[in-house]
Each structure stands twice: as C-alpha cells, then as structure tokens.
C-alpha cells in the first residue's frame, strides 16, 4: 500500500489569478496568507 501526504502553507496572498488545482478531485484552492491545506 502506498500513501501520499501533502501539506501546503501559503506564505502570502495572491492578488490576481493563481489557484492550486487538484484536477483528480475536481477542486481548486485560492491561496490566502497563513492558510494550510492538507491532503492524502
């Protein structure tokens, strides 16, 4: 069994464009300062 764990913390805000896209899950996240995203 293989598990993948992802942790991302955004260090600043992005004013225009720029999202992190998770195409496999059909989701995207807009970066906001000091926001963390966890995924498995």
SEFIZA-3560 file (N, C-alpha, C; in Angstrom, 3 decimals):
REM SEFIZA-3560
<numar><xx>0.845</xx><yy>-1.170</yy><zz>0.000</zz><atom>N</atom></numar>
<numar><xx>0.000</xx><yy>0.000</yy><zz>0.000</zz><atom>CA</atom></numar>
<numar><xx>0.897</xx><yy>1.242</yy><zz>0.000</zz><atom>C</atom></numar>
<numar><xx>0.535</xx><yy>2.198</yy><zz>-0.787</zz><atom>N</atom></numar>
<numar><xx>1.281</xx><yy>3.448</yy><zz>-0.890</zz><atom>CA</atom></numar>
<numar><xx>0.373</xx><yy>4.599</yy><zz>-0.493</zz><atom>C</atom></numar>
<numar><xx>0.852</xx><yy>5.429</yy><zz>0.417</zz><atom>N</atom></numar>
<numar><xx>0.106</xx><yy>6.614</yy><zz>0.841</zz><atom>CA</atom></numar>
<numar><xx>0.910</xx><yy>7.850</yy><zz>0.493</zz><atom>C</atom></numar>
<numar><xx>0.235</xx><yy>8.850</yy><zz>0.009</zz><atom>N</atom></numar>
<numar><xx>0.869</xx><yy>10.129</yy><zz>-0.288</zz><atom>CA</atom></numar>
<numar><xx>0.206</xx><yy>11.175</yy><zz>0.586</zz><atom>C</atom></numar>
<numar><xx>1.024</xx><yy>11.990</yy><zz>1.235</zz><atom>N</atom></numar>
<numar><xx>0.525</xx><yy>13.033</yy><zz>2.122</zz><atom>CA</atom></numar>
<numar><xx>1.075</xx><yy>14.365</yy><zz>1.625</zz><atom>C</atom></numar>
<numar><xx>0.222</xx><yy>15.347</yy><zz>1.496</zz><atom>N</atom></numar>
<numar><xx>0.634</xx><yy>16.668</yy><zz>1.022</zz><atom>CA</atom></numar>
<numar><xx>0.247</xx><yy>17.724</yy><zz>2.049</zz><atom>C</atom></numar>
<numar><xx>1.178</xx><yy>18.624</yy><zz>2.323</zz><atom>N</atom></numar>
<numar><xx>0.928</xx><yy>19.737</yy><zz>3.241</zz><atom>CA</atom></numar>
<numar><xx>1.443</xx><yy>20.994</yy><zz>2.555</zz><atom>C</atom></numar>
<numar><xx>0.589</xx><yy>21.984</yy><zz>2.369</zz><atom>N</atom></numar>
<numar><xx>0.990</xx><yy>23.248</yy><zz>1.764</zz><atom>CA</atom></numar>
<numar><xx>0.534</xx><yy>24.387</yy><zz>2.665</zz><atom>C</atom></numar>
<numar><xx>1.445</xx><yy>25.316</yy><zz>2.924</zz><atom>N</atom></numar>
<numar><xx>1.114</xx><yy>26.523</yy><zz>3.676</zz><atom>CA</atom></numar>
<numar><xx>1.453</xx><yy>27.721</yy><zz>2.799</zz><atom>C</atom></numar>
<numar><xx>0.487</xx><yy>28.582</yy><zz>2.589</zz><atom>N</atom></numar>
<numar><xx>0.698</xx><yy>29.762</yy><zz>1.757</zz><atom>CA</atom></numar>
<numar><xx>1.303</xx><yy>30.871</yy><zz>2.613</zz><atom>C</atom></numar>
<numar><xx>2.380</xx><yy>31.474</yy><zz>2.117</zz><atom>N</atom></numar>
<numar><xx>3.096</xx><yy>32.494</yy><zz>2.875</zz><atom>CA</atom></numar>
<numar><xx>2.617</xx><yy>33.910</yy><zz>2.590</zz><atom>C</atom></numar>
<numar><xx>1.878</xx><yy>34.089</yy><zz>1.498</zz><atom>N</atom></numar>
<numar><xx>1.351</xx><yy>35.415</yy><zz>1.177</zz><atom>CA</atom></numar>
<numar><xx>0.088</xx><yy>35.272</yy><zz>0.343</zz><atom>C</atom></numar>
<numar><xx>-0.612</xx><yy>36.366</yy><zz>0.150</zz><atom>N</atom></numar>
<numar><xx>-1.817</xx><yy>36.389</yy><zz>-0.675</zz><atom>CA</atom></numar>
<numar><xx>-1.440</xx><yy>36.588</yy><zz>-2.137</zz><atom>C</atom></numar>
<numar><xx>-2.282</xx><yy>36.117</yy><zz>-3.025</zz><atom>N</atom></numar>
<numar><xx>-2.101</xx><yy>36.333</yy><zz>-4.457</zz><atom>CA</atom></numar>
<numar><xx>-3.249</xx><yy>37.227</yy><zz>-4.914</zz><atom>C</atom></numar>
<numar><xx>-2.908</xx><yy>38.378</yy><zz>-5.462</zz><atom>N</atom></numar>
<numar><xx>-3.924</xx><yy>39.360</yy><zz>-5.841</zz><atom>CA</atom></numar>
<numar><xx>-4.685</xx><yy>38.961</yy><zz>-7.106</zz><atom>C</atom></numar>
<numar><xx>-3.993</xx><yy>38.454</yy><zz>-8.115</zz><atom>N</atom></numar>
<numar><xx>-4.634</xx><yy>38.111</yy><zz>-9.389</zz><atom>CA</atom></numar>
<numar><xx>-4.317</xx><yy>36.670</yy><zz>-9.762</zz><atom>C</atom></numar>
<numar><xx>-5.337</xx><yy>36.008</yy><zz>-10.329</zz><atom>N</atom></numar>
<numar><xx>-5.166</xx><yy>34.634</yy><zz>-10.801</zz><atom>CA</atom></numar>
<numar><xx>-4.570</xx><yy>33.758</yy><zz>-9.705</zz><atom>C</atom></numar>
<numar><xx>-3.989</xx><yy>32.669</yy><zz>-10.072</zz><atom>N</atom></numar>
<numar><xx>-3.256</xx><yy>31.823</yy><zz>-9.153</zz><atom>CA</atom></numar>
<numar><xx>-4.111</xx><yy>31.042</yy><zz>-8.188</zz><atom>C</atom></numar>
<numar><xx>-4.352</xx><yy>29.805</yy><zz>-8.511</zz><atom>N</atom></numar>
<numar><xx>-5.007</xx><yy>28.863</yy><zz>-7.615</zz><atom>CA</atom></numar>
<numar><xx>-4.233</xx><yy>27.562</yy><zz>-7.690</zz><atom>C</atom></numar>
<numar><xx>-4.294</xx><yy>26.780</yy><zz>-6.637</zz><atom>N</atom></numar>
<numar><xx>-3.731</xx><yy>25.437</yy><zz>-6.663</zz><atom>CA</atom></numar>
<numar><xx>-4.851</xx><yy>24.499</yy><zz>-7.070</zz><atom>C</atom></numar>
<numar><xx>-4.628</xx><yy>23.776</yy><zz>-8.163</zz><atom>N</atom></numar>
<numar><xx>-5.666</xx><yy>22.918</yy><zz>-8.728</zz><atom>CA</atom></numar>
<numar><xx>-5.379</xx><yy>21.454</yy><zz>-8.420</zz><atom>C</atom></numar>
<numar><xx>-6.403</xx><yy>20.754</yy><zz>-7.956</zz><atom>N</atom></numar>
<numar><xx>-6.341</xx><yy>19.319</yy><zz>-7.731</zz><atom>CA</atom></numar>
<numar><xx>-7.284</xx><yy>18.681</yy><zz>-8.743</zz><atom>C</atom></numar>
<numar><xx>-6.791</xx><yy>18.514</yy><zz>-9.970</zz><atom>N</atom></numar>
<numar><xx>-7.618</xx><yy>18.071</yy><zz>-11.095</zz><atom>CA</atom></numar>
<numar><xx>-8.265</xx><yy>16.711</yy><zz>-10.842</zz><atom>C</atom></numar>
<numar><xx>-7.559</xx><yy>15.810</yy><zz>-10.203</zz><atom>N</atom></numar>
<numar><xx>-8.089</xx><yy>14.465</yy><zz>-9.942</zz><atom>CA</atom></numar>
<numar><xx>-9.359</xx><yy>14.529</yy><zz>-9.091</zz><atom>C</atom></numar>
<numar><xx>-9.424</xx><yy>15.519</yy><zz>-8.199</zz><atom>N</atom></numar>
<numar><xx>-10.573</xx><yy>15.660</yy><zz>-7.303</zz><atom>CA</atom></numar>
<numar><xx>-11.554</xx><yy>16.730</yy><zz>-7.765</zz><atom>C</atom></numar>
<numar><xx>-11.222</xx><yy>17.427</yy><zz>-8.841</zz><atom>N</atom></numar>
<numar><xx>-12.096</xx><yy>18.486</yy><zz>-9.341</zz><atom>CA</atom></numar>
<numar><xx>-12.197</xx><yy>19.660</yy><zz>-8.383</zz><atom>C</atom></numar>
<numar><xx>-11.089</xx><yy>19.975</yy><zz>-7.709</zz><atom>N</atom></numar>
<numar><xx>-11.100</xx><yy>21.050</yy><zz>-6.719</zz><atom>CA</atom></numar>
<numar><xx>-9.939</xx><yy>22.007</yy><zz>-6.970</zz><atom>C</atom></numar>
<numar><xx>-10.106</xx><yy>23.243</yy><zz>-6.530</zz><atom>N</atom></numar>
<numar><xx>-9.026</xx><yy>24.219</yy><zz>-6.574</zz><atom>CA</atom></numar>
<numar><xx>-9.097</xx><yy>25.074</yy><zz>-5.314</zz><atom>C</atom></numar>
<numar><xx>-7.932</xx><yy>25.597</yy><zz>-4.916</zz><atom>N</atom></numar>
<numar><xx>-7.829</xx><yy>26.370</yy><zz>-3.679</zz><atom>CA</atom></numar>
<numar><xx>-7.192</xx><yy>27.711</yy><zz>-3.992</zz><atom>C</atom></numar>
<numar><xx>-7.855</xx><yy>28.783</yy><zz>-3.582</zz><atom>N</atom></numar>
<numar><xx>-7.283</xx><yy>30.120</yy><zz>-3.739</zz><atom>CA</atom></numar>
<numar><xx>-6.346</xx><yy>30.377</yy><zz>-2.563</zz><atom>C</atom></numar>
<numar><xx>-5.099</xx><yy>30.770</yy><zz>-2.832</zz><atom>N</atom></numar>
<numar><xx>-4.145</xx><yy>30.998</yy><zz>-1.750</zz><atom>CA</atom></numar>
<numar><xx>-4.534</xx><yy>32.180</yy><zz>-0.869</zz><atom>C</atom></numar>
<numar><xx>-4.511</xx><yy>31.978</yy><zz>0.421</zz><atom>N</atom></numar>
<numar><xx>-4.710</xx><yy>33.036</yy><zz>1.408</zz><atom>CA</atom></numar>
<numar><xx>-3.596</xx><yy>32.929</yy><zz>2.432</zz><atom>C</atom></numar>
<numar><xx>-3.023</xx><yy>34.056</yy><zz>2.787</zz><atom>N</atom></numar>
<numar><xx>-1.882</xx><yy>34.087</yy><zz>3.697</zz><atom>CA</atom></numar>
<numar><xx>-2.152</xx><yy>33.279</yy><zz>4.962</zz><atom>C</atom></numar>
<numar><xx>-1.160</xx><yy>32.478</yy><zz>5.340</zz><atom>N</atom></numar>
<numar><xx>-1.169</xx><yy>31.644</yy><zz>6.547</zz><atom>CA</atom></numar>
<numar><xx>-2.249</xx><yy>30.568</yy><zz>6.526</zz><atom>C</atom></numar>
<numar><xx>-2.737</xx><yy>30.204</yy><zz>5.347</zz><atom>N</atom></numar>
<numar><xx>-3.714</xx><yy>29.138</yy><zz>5.199</zz><atom>CA</atom></numar>
<numar><xx>-2.966</xx><yy>27.854</yy><zz>4.860</zz><atom>C</atom></numar>
<numar><xx>-3.313</xx><yy>26.763</yy><zz>5.508</zz><atom>N</atom></numar>
<numar><xx>-2.684</xx><yy>25.475</yy><zz>5.222</zz><atom>CA</atom></numar>
<numar><xx>-3.708</xx><yy>24.517</yy><zz>4.643</zz><atom>C</atom></numar>
<numar><xx>-3.240</xx><yy>23.687</yy><zz>3.733</zz><atom>N</atom></numar>
<numar><xx>-4.075</xx><yy>22.652</yy><zz>3.127</zz><atom>CA</atom></numar>
<numar><xx>-3.396</xx><yy>21.312</yy><zz>3.329</zz><atom>C</atom></numar>
<numar><xx>-4.160</xx><yy>20.353</yy><zz>3.764</zz><atom>N</atom></numar>
<numar><xx>-3.652</xx><yy>19.002</yy><zz>3.955</zz><atom>CA</atom></numar>
<numar><xx>-4.393</xx><yy>18.075</yy><zz>3.017</zz><atom>C</atom></numar>
<numar><xx>-3.683</xx><yy>17.109</yy><zz>2.484</zz><atom>N</atom></numar>
<numar><xx>-4.324</xx><yy>16.149</yy><zz>1.596</zz><atom>CA</atom></numar>
<numar><xx>-3.695</xx><yy>14.779</yy><zz>1.720</zz><atom>C</atom></numar>
<numar><xx>-4.501</xx><yy>13.768</yy><zz>1.463</zz><atom>N</atom></numar>
<numar><xx>-3.980</xx><yy>12.397</yy><zz>1.475</zz><atom>CA</atom></numar>
<numar><xx>-4.306</xx><yy>11.727</yy><zz>0.175</zz><atom>C</atom></numar>
//
